[in-house]
Amino acid sequence: MNKINFSKSNGLVPVVIQDNTSLQVLMVGFMNEEALDKTRKEGKVTFFSRTRNRLWTKGETSGNYLSVKEITIDCDNDALLIKVDPAGPVCHTGKMSCFGEEPARGFLYKLEQIIDQRINEDVPESYTNKIFKKGINKAAQKVGEEAVELIIEAKDNNIDLFKNEAADLLYHLLILLRSKEVTLPEIEEVLKNRHK
């Protein structure tokens, strides 16, 4: 494992704190060698406060500790990324992140928004809207068809066709979820609860 180089920046390195589940950036702080050692030893993120000139463990007054899941050193050995499970809001303002409330989400969430938009705006030429308007049975049928096609492609060796069928299945599943008025964050919550 690489060793962090504290001598590059007067004994302090920047630390990016990221939610282990959502990958949302929660905050940025600084560590000296002592803070990093304490973080590794106790499993809770401890920073070095430049204004107070001392160590401080995030959550020591609020109880909103940052439980360490993974520590990664950057390619230059002078910055850290720490993935955590936060015990509550991270920002002193009471927000989950010091960078705003919008969680980090990938393209599936964007696609979920596009599907909502096509349905809400009742775009007549939209394939999405057409499937949705045919009702829950049609949306469920399409998910079933795409699942079968994915299974068939899984048994073959054409990875591109397999990926396309997987994409079709996810797309139609999003339409079915919308038909049932269920969102991706709600499904994520079920998965998170199972993981616990």
C-alpha atoms as an extended CHARMM CRD file, in Angstrom:
* protein
*
       196  EXT
         1         1  MET       CA              0.0000000000        0.0000000000        0.0000000000  PROA      1               0.0000000000
         2         2  ASN       CA              1.1740000000        3.5160000000       -0.7940000000  PROA      2               0.0000000000
         3         3  LYS       CA              2.1870000000        5.7070000000        2.1100000000  PROA      3               0.0000000000
         4         4  ILE       CA              0.8510000000        9.2420000000        2.3520000000  PROA      4               0.0000000000
         5         5  ASN       CA              3.5120000000       11.9270000000        1.9970000000  PROA      5               0.0000000000
         6         6  PHE       CA              2.8520000000       14.5380000000        4.6830000000  PROA      6               0.0000000000
         7         7  SER       CA              6.0900000000       16.4190000000        3.9570000000  PROA      7               0.0000000000
         8         8  LYS       CA              4.7860000000       17.7880000000        0.6180000000  PROA      8               0.0000000000
         9         9  SER       CA              2.3540000000       20.1860000000        2.2770000000  PROA      9               0.0000000000
        10        10  ASN       CA              3.7230000000       21.2080000000        5.6740000000  PROA      10              0.0000000000
        11        11  GLY       CA              2.4220000000       18.1110000000        7.4040000000  PROA      11              0.0000000000
        12        12  LEU       CA             -1.2230000000       18.3990000000        6.2920000000  PROA      12              0.0000000000
        13        13  VAL       CA             -3.0360000000       16.6340000000        3.4630000000  PROA      13              0.0000000000
        14        14  PRO       CA             -6.5270000000       17.2880000000        2.0930000000  PROA      14              0.0000000000
        15        15  VAL       CA             -9.1220000000       14.6080000000        2.7760000000  PROA      15              0.0000000000
        16        16  VAL       CA            -12.2740000000       14.1270000000        0.7120000000  PROA      16              0.0000000000
        17        17  ILE       CA            -15.0660000000       12.4360000000        2.6520000000  PROA      17              0.0000000000
        18        18  GLN       CA            -17.4940000000       10.4060000000        0.5430000000  PROA      18              0.0000000000
        19        19  ASP       CA            -20.6360000000        8.4840000000        1.4940000000  PROA      19              0.0000000000
        20        20  ASN       CA            -19.8550000000        4.7900000000        1.1010000000  PROA      20              0.0000000000
        21        21  THR       CA            -23.3200000000        3.9790000000       -0.2400000000  PROA      21              0.0000000000
        22        22  SER       CA            -24.3890000000        6.9450000000       -2.3670000000  PROA      22              0.0000000000
        23        23  LEU       CA            -20.8450000000        8.1090000000       -3.2590000000  PROA      23              0.0000000000
        24        24  GLN       CA            -21.9730000000       11.6640000000       -2.4930000000  PROA      24              0.0000000000
        25        25  VAL       CA            -19.0970000000       13.9390000000       -1.4800000000  PROA      25              0.0000000000
        26        26  LEU       CA            -19.8970000000       15.0020000000        2.0730000000  PROA      26              0.0000000000
        27        27  MET       CA            -17.0630000000       17.3120000000        3.0850000000  PROA      27              0.0000000000
        28        28  VAL       CA            -13.3680000000       18.1210000000        2.8020000000  PROA      28              0.0000000000
        29        29  GLY       CA            -10.9740000000       18.4240000000        5.7150000000  PROA      29              0.0000000000
        30        30  PHE       CA             -7.2870000000       18.1090000000        6.5320000000  PROA      30              0.0000000000
        31        31  MET       CA             -5.2500000000       15.5020000000        8.3410000000  PROA      31              0.0000000000
        32        32  ASN       CA             -1.7950000000       15.3520000000        9.7580000000  PROA      32              0.0000000000
        33        33  GLU       CA             -0.0870000000       12.0500000000       10.4670000000  PROA      33              0.0000000000
        34        34  GLU       CA             -1.5020000000       11.8700000000       13.9970000000  PROA      34              0.0000000000
        35        35  ALA       CA             -5.0810000000       12.4200000000       12.7510000000  PROA      35              0.0000000000
        36        36  LEU       CA             -4.6900000000        9.6700000000       10.1530000000  PROA      36              0.0000000000
        37        37  ASP       CA             -3.2760000000        7.2470000000       12.7290000000  PROA      37              0.0000000000
        38        38  LYS       CA             -6.1740000000        7.9700000000       15.0910000000  PROA      38              0.0000000000
        39        39  THR       CA             -8.6940000000        7.5630000000       12.2410000000  PROA      39              0.0000000000
        40        40  ARG       CA             -7.2560000000        4.1790000000       11.3080000000  PROA      40              0.0000000000
        41        41  LYS       CA             -7.0540000000        3.0290000000       14.9250000000  PROA      41              0.0000000000
        42        42  GLU       CA            -10.5420000000        4.1050000000       16.0400000000  PROA      42              0.0000000000
        43        43  GLY       CA            -12.4530000000        3.7280000000       12.7450000000  PROA      43              0.0000000000
        44        44  LYS       CA            -13.9170000000        7.2330000000       13.0690000000  PROA      44              0.0000000000
        45        45  VAL       CA            -12.6700000000       10.1450000000       10.9830000000  PROA      45              0.0000000000
        46        46  THR       CA            -10.4340000000       12.5560000000       12.8920000000  PROA      46              0.0000000000
        47        47  PHE       CA             -9.1840000000       15.7490000000       11.2810000000  PROA      47              0.0000000000
        48        48  PHE       CA             -6.6170000000       18.3620000000       12.1550000000  PROA      48              0.0000000000
        49        49  SER       CA             -8.2670000000       21.7420000000       12.6610000000  PROA      49              0.0000000000
        50        50  ARG       CA             -6.1630000000       24.5080000000       11.1350000000  PROA      50              0.0000000000
        51        51  THR       CA             -8.0830000000       27.1960000000       13.0460000000  PROA      51              0.0000000000
        52        52  ARG       CA             -7.9970000000       25.4890000000       16.4500000000  PROA      52              0.0000000000
        53        53  ASN       CA             -4.6030000000       23.9290000000       15.8450000000  PROA      53              0.0000000000
        54        54  ARG       CA             -5.6610000000       20.5630000000       17.2790000000  PROA      54              0.0000000000
        55        55  LEU       CA             -7.1690000000       17.2010000000       16.3910000000  PROA      55              0.0000000000
        56        56  TRP       CA            -10.9520000000       16.8800000000       16.2830000000  PROA      56              0.0000000000
        57        57  THR       CA            -13.0770000000       13.8370000000       15.5940000000  PROA      57              0.0000000000
        58        58  LYS       CA            -16.0450000000       14.6050000000       13.3770000000  PROA      58              0.0000000000
        59        59  GLY       CA            -19.1480000000       14.0740000000       15.5150000000  PROA      59              0.0000000000
        60        60  GLU       CA            -17.4750000000       14.5780000000       18.8800000000  PROA      60              0.0000000000
        61        61  THR       CA            -20.0870000000       17.1860000000       19.8270000000  PROA      61              0.0000000000
        62        62  SER       CA            -23.0400000000       16.2680000000       17.5530000000  PROA      62              0.0000000000
        63        63  GLY       CA            -22.7400000000       12.4790000000       17.6930000000  PROA      63              0.0000000000
        64        64  ASN       CA            -22.7360000000       12.4070000000       13.8870000000  PROA      64              0.0000000000
        65        65  TYR       CA            -19.5710000000       10.3460000000       13.5770000000  PROA      65              0.0000000000
        66        66  LEU       CA            -18.1100000000        9.2480000000       10.2640000000  PROA      66              0.0000000000
        67        67  SER       CA            -17.4500000000        5.4980000000       10.4210000000  PROA      67              0.0000000000
        68        68  VAL       CA            -14.5870000000        4.6000000000        8.1100000000  PROA      68              0.0000000000
        69        69  LYS       CA            -15.2270000000        2.0090000000        5.4220000000  PROA      69              0.0000000000
        70        70  GLU       CA            -12.2640000000        2.5750000000        3.1160000000  PROA      70              0.0000000000
        71        71  ILE       CA             -9.2090000000        4.8320000000        2.9060000000  PROA      71              0.0000000000
        72        72  THR       CA             -7.6000000000        5.4750000000       -0.4770000000  PROA      72              0.0000000000
        73        73  ILE       CA             -4.4490000000        7.4620000000       -1.2050000000  PROA      73              0.0000000000
        74        74  ASP       CA             -4.2720000000        9.4200000000       -4.4630000000  PROA      74              0.0000000000
        75        75  CYS       CA             -1.6730000000        8.8000000000       -7.1740000000  PROA      75              0.0000000000
        76        76  ASP       CA              0.6660000000       11.5260000000       -5.8810000000  PROA      76              0.0000000000
        77        77  ASN       CA              0.5080000000       10.2670000000       -2.2760000000  PROA      77              0.0000000000
        78        78  ASP       CA             -0.5960000000       13.6950000000       -1.0310000000  PROA      78              0.0000000000
        79        79  ALA       CA             -4.3930000000       13.4750000000       -0.6810000000  PROA      79              0.0000000000
        80        80  LEU       CA             -6.8800000000       11.0160000000        0.7940000000  PROA      80              0.0000000000
        81        81  LEU       CA            -10.3350000000        9.7880000000       -0.1190000000  PROA      81              0.0000000000
        82        82  ILE       CA            -12.2060000000        8.2790000000        2.8070000000  PROA      82              0.0000000000
        83        83  LYS       CA            -15.4900000000        6.4530000000        2.2460000000  PROA      83              0.0000000000
        84        84  VAL       CA            -17.6900000000        6.5270000000        5.3180000000  PROA      84              0.0000000000
        85        85  ASP       CA            -21.0430000000        5.6190000000        6.7830000000  PROA      85              0.0000000000
        86        86  PRO       CA            -22.2510000000        8.8860000000        8.3430000000  PROA      86              0.0000000000
        87        87  ALA       CA            -24.2710000000        8.6910000000       11.5700000000  PROA      87              0.0000000000
        88        88  GLY       CA            -26.2490000000       11.8040000000       10.6170000000  PROA      88              0.0000000000
        89        89  PRO       CA            -25.9290000000       15.1590000000        8.8490000000  PROA      89              0.0000000000
        90        90  VAL       CA            -22.2950000000       15.9760000000        8.0980000000  PROA      90              0.0000000000
        91        91  CYS       CA            -22.4230000000       19.7290000000        7.4990000000  PROA      91              0.0000000000
        92        92  HSD       CA            -22.5330000000       22.1430000000       10.4330000000  PROA      92              0.0000000000
        93        93  THR       CA            -25.6500000000       23.6590000000        8.7730000000  PROA      93              0.0000000000
        94        94  GLY       CA            -27.5410000000       20.4220000000        9.3790000000  PROA      94              0.0000000000
        95        95  LYS       CA            -27.3890000000       19.2940000000        5.7490000000  PROA      95              0.0000000000
        96        96  MET       CA            -26.1590000000       15.8720000000        4.7570000000  PROA      96              0.0000000000
        97        97  SER       CA            -23.3310000000       17.3450000000        2.6880000000  PROA      97              0.0000000000
        98        98  CYS       CA            -21.3300000000       20.5630000000        2.7930000000  PROA      98              0.0000000000
        99        99  PHE       CA            -21.8430000000       20.6530000000       -0.9860000000  PROA      99              0.0000000000
       100       100  GLY       CA            -25.6470000000       20.7320000000       -0.9790000000  PROA      100             0.0000000000
       101       101  GLU       CA            -28.4150000000       18.2290000000       -0.7210000000  PROA      101             0.0000000000
       102       102  GLU       CA            -28.3850000000       16.8110000000       -4.2410000000  PROA      102             0.0000000000
       103       103  PRO       CA            -27.1350000000       13.2330000000       -3.8550000000  PROA      103             0.0000000000
       104       104  ALA       CA            -24.6160000000       11.7750000000       -6.2690000000  PROA      104             0.0000000000
       105       105  ARG       CA            -26.5250000000        9.6440000000       -8.7030000000  PROA      105             0.0000000000
       106       106  GLY       CA            -25.7330000000        8.0350000000      -12.0080000000  PROA      106             0.0000000000
       107       107  PHE       CA            -27.4680000000        7.9730000000      -15.3690000000  PROA      107             0.0000000000
       108       108  LEU       CA            -30.2490000000        5.6280000000      -14.2100000000  PROA      108             0.0000000000
       109       109  TYR       CA            -31.5930000000        8.5220000000      -12.1430000000  PROA      109             0.0000000000
       110       110  LYS       CA            -31.3790000000       10.8310000000      -15.1610000000  PROA      110             0.0000000000
       111       111  LEU       CA            -33.2310000000        8.2150000000      -17.1980000000  PROA      111             0.0000000000
       112       112  GLU       CA            -35.8680000000        7.9840000000      -14.4660000000  PROA      112             0.0000000000
       113       113  GLN       CA            -36.3460000000       11.7630000000      -14.7990000000  PROA      113             0.0000000000
       114       114  ILE       CA            -36.5970000000       11.5360000000      -18.6030000000  PROA      114             0.0000000000
       115       115  ILE       CA            -39.2340000000        8.7970000000      -18.2920000000  PROA      115             0.0000000000
       116       116  ASP       CA            -41.1890000000       10.9520000000      -15.8180000000  PROA      116             0.0000000000
       117       117  GLN       CA            -40.9460000000       13.9280000000      -18.1570000000  PROA      117             0.0000000000
       118       118  ARG       CA            -42.1840000000       11.9890000000      -21.1990000000  PROA      118             0.0000000000
       119       119  ILE       CA            -45.1260000000       10.6650000000      -19.2110000000  PROA      119             0.0000000000
       120       120  ASN       CA            -45.9500000000       13.9360000000      -17.4250000000  PROA      120             0.0000000000
       121       121  GLU       CA            -45.7810000000       15.9470000000      -20.6450000000  PROA      121             0.0000000000
       122       122  ASP       CA            -47.8240000000       13.2550000000      -22.4410000000  PROA      122             0.0000000000
       123       123  VAL       CA            -45.4720000000       13.2400000000      -25.4350000000  PROA      123             0.0000000000
       124       124  PRO       CA            -47.5670000000       11.3580000000      -28.0400000000  PROA      124             0.0000000000
       125       125  GLU       CA            -44.6570000000       10.0710000000      -30.1670000000  PROA      125             0.0000000000
       126       126  SER       CA            -42.7170000000        8.8630000000      -27.1370000000  PROA      126             0.0000000000
       127       127  TYR       CA            -42.2930000000        5.0860000000      -26.9090000000  PROA      127             0.0000000000
       128       128  THR       CA            -42.0640000000        5.4850000000      -23.1340000000  PROA      128             0.0000000000
       129       129  ASN       CA            -45.3860000000        7.2900000000      -22.9810000000  PROA      129             0.0000000000
       130       130  LYS       CA            -47.0410000000        4.7330000000      -25.2820000000  PROA      130             0.0000000000
       131       131  ILE       CA            -46.0060000000        1.8190000000      -23.0390000000  PROA      131             0.0000000000
       132       132  PHE       CA            -47.1130000000        3.7100000000      -19.9310000000  PROA      132             0.0000000000
       133       133  LYS       CA            -50.5170000000        4.6120000000      -21.4080000000  PROA      133             0.0000000000
       134       134  LYS       CA            -51.2220000000        0.9600000000      -22.2310000000  PROA      134             0.0000000000
       135       135  GLY       CA            -51.2530000000        0.2930000000      -18.5000000000  PROA      135             0.0000000000
       136       136  ILE       CA            -49.5690000000       -1.7860000000      -15.8540000000  PROA      136             0.0000000000
       137       137  ASN       CA            -50.1150000000       -5.1020000000      -17.6550000000  PROA      137             0.0000000000
       138       138  LYS       CA            -48.2580000000       -3.9110000000      -20.7600000000  PROA      138             0.0000000000
       139       139  ALA       CA            -45.3850000000       -2.4600000000      -18.6970000000  PROA      139             0.0000000000
       140       140  ALA       CA            -45.0900000000       -5.7190000000      -16.7130000000  PROA      140             0.0000000000
       141       141  GLN       CA            -45.2550000000       -7.7810000000      -19.9140000000  PROA      141             0.0000000000
       142       142  LYS       CA            -42.3820000000       -5.7700000000      -21.4280000000  PROA      142             0.0000000000
       143       143  VAL       CA            -40.2540000000       -6.3710000000      -18.3120000000  PROA      143             0.0000000000
       144       144  GLY       CA            -40.9630000000      -10.0980000000      -18.6060000000  PROA      144             0.0000000000
       145       145  GLU       CA            -40.0710000000      -10.1560000000      -22.3040000000  PROA      145             0.0000000000
       146       146  GLU       CA            -36.8360000000       -8.2580000000      -21.7330000000  PROA      146             0.0000000000
       147       147  ALA       CA            -35.8910000000      -10.5280000000      -18.8170000000  PROA      147             0.0000000000
       148       148  VAL       CA            -36.3180000000      -13.6040000000      -21.0230000000  PROA      148             0.0000000000
       149       149  GLU       CA            -34.2770000000      -12.0050000000      -23.8160000000  PROA      149             0.0000000000
       150       150  LEU       CA            -31.5260000000      -11.1860000000      -21.3020000000  PROA      150             0.0000000000
       151       151  ILE       CA            -31.4700000000      -14.7890000000      -20.0830000000  PROA      151             0.0000000000
       152       152  ILE       CA            -31.1530000000      -16.0450000000      -23.6670000000  PROA      152             0.0000000000
       153       153  GLU       CA            -28.2790000000      -13.6490000000      -24.3800000000  PROA      153             0.0000000000
       154       154  ALA       CA            -26.5740000000      -14.6430000000      -21.1270000000  PROA      154             0.0000000000
       155       155  LYS       CA            -26.1910000000      -18.1620000000      -22.5030000000  PROA      155             0.0000000000
       156       156  ASP       CA            -24.4940000000      -16.9260000000      -25.6830000000  PROA      156             0.0000000000
       157       157  ASN       CA            -21.0920000000      -15.3190000000      -26.1020000000  PROA      157             0.0000000000
       158       158  ASN       CA            -22.0540000000      -11.9610000000      -27.6170000000  PROA      158             0.0000000000
       159       159  ILE       CA            -21.3840000000       -9.5400000000      -24.7750000000  PROA      159             0.0000000000
       160       160  ASP       CA            -22.6900000000       -6.5480000000      -26.7610000000  PROA      160             0.0000000000
       161       161  LEU       CA            -26.0970000000       -8.1610000000      -27.2510000000  PROA      161             0.0000000000
       162       162  PHE       CA            -26.1190000000       -9.1300000000      -23.5720000000  PROA      162             0.0000000000
       163       163  LYS       CA            -25.4210000000       -5.5090000000      -22.5420000000  PROA      163             0.0000000000
       164       164  ASN       CA            -28.1630000000       -4.2300000000      -24.8440000000  PROA      164             0.0000000000
       165       165  GLU       CA            -30.7090000000       -6.6510000000      -23.3960000000  PROA      165             0.0000000000
       166       166  ALA       CA            -29.6590000000       -5.6820000000      -19.8650000000  PROA      166             0.0000000000
       167       167  ALA       CA            -30.1670000000       -2.0200000000      -20.7960000000  PROA      167             0.0000000000
       168       168  ASP       CA            -33.6050000000       -2.8290000000      -22.2650000000  PROA      168             0.0000000000
       169       169  LEU       CA            -34.5780000000       -4.6350000000      -19.0750000000  PROA      169             0.0000000000
       170       170  LEU       CA            -33.5160000000       -1.7240000000      -16.8490000000  PROA      170             0.0000000000
       171       171  TYR       CA            -35.3110000000        0.7790000000      -19.0830000000  PROA      171             0.0000000000
       172       172  HSD       CA            -38.5780000000       -1.1640000000      -19.0490000000  PROA      172             0.0000000000
       173       173  LEU       CA            -38.2400000000       -1.7990000000      -15.3150000000  PROA      173             0.0000000000
       174       174  LEU       CA            -38.0840000000        1.9800000000      -14.7980000000  PROA      174             0.0000000000
       175       175  ILE       CA            -41.3400000000        2.3470000000      -16.7510000000  PROA      175             0.0000000000
       176       176  LEU       CA            -42.9280000000       -0.3800000000      -14.6070000000  PROA      176             0.0000000000
       177       177  LEU       CA            -41.7100000000        1.3070000000      -11.4220000000  PROA      177             0.0000000000
       178       178  ARG       CA            -43.2350000000        4.5800000000      -12.6500000000  PROA      178             0.0000000000
       179       179  SER       CA            -46.4880000000        2.7540000000      -13.3870000000  PROA      179             0.0000000000
       180       180  LYS       CA            -46.5320000000        1.5590000000       -9.7660000000  PROA      180             0.0000000000
       181       181  GLU       CA            -45.5010000000        5.0360000000       -8.5080000000  PROA      181             0.0000000000
       182       182  VAL       CA            -42.2900000000        3.6310000000       -7.0340000000  PROA      182             0.0000000000
       183       183  THR       CA            -38.9420000000        5.4480000000       -7.3440000000  PROA      183             0.0000000000
       184       184  LEU       CA            -35.3420000000        4.2580000000       -7.5490000000  PROA      184             0.0000000000
       185       185  PRO       CA            -34.5050000000        5.7560000000       -4.1210000000  PROA      185             0.0000000000
       186       186  GLU       CA            -37.3140000000        3.6460000000       -2.6210000000  PROA      186             0.0000000000
       187       187  ILE       CA            -35.8240000000        0.5000000000       -4.1720000000  PROA      187             0.0000000000
       188       188  GLU       CA            -32.3740000000        1.5530000000       -2.9530000000  PROA      188             0.0000000000
       189       189  GLU       CA            -33.7890000000        1.9080000000        0.5510000000  PROA      189             0.0000000000
       190       190  VAL       CA            -35.0610000000       -1.6900000000        0.4430000000  PROA      190             0.0000000000
       191       191  LEU       CA            -31.6310000000       -2.8790000000       -0.6800000000  PROA      191             0.0000000000
       192       192  LYS       CA            -29.8840000000       -0.8350000000        2.0090000000  PROA      192             0.0000000000
       193       193  ASN       CA            -32.1410000000       -2.2900000000        4.6920000000  PROA      193             0.0000000000
       194       194  ARG       CA            -31.4140000000       -5.8120000000        3.4460000000  PROA      194             0.0000000000
       195       195  HSD       CA            -27.6970000000       -5.0880000000        3.5050000000  PROA      195             0.0000000000
       196       196  LYS       CA            -27.8220000000       -4.0970000000        7.1860000000  PROA      196             0.0000000000
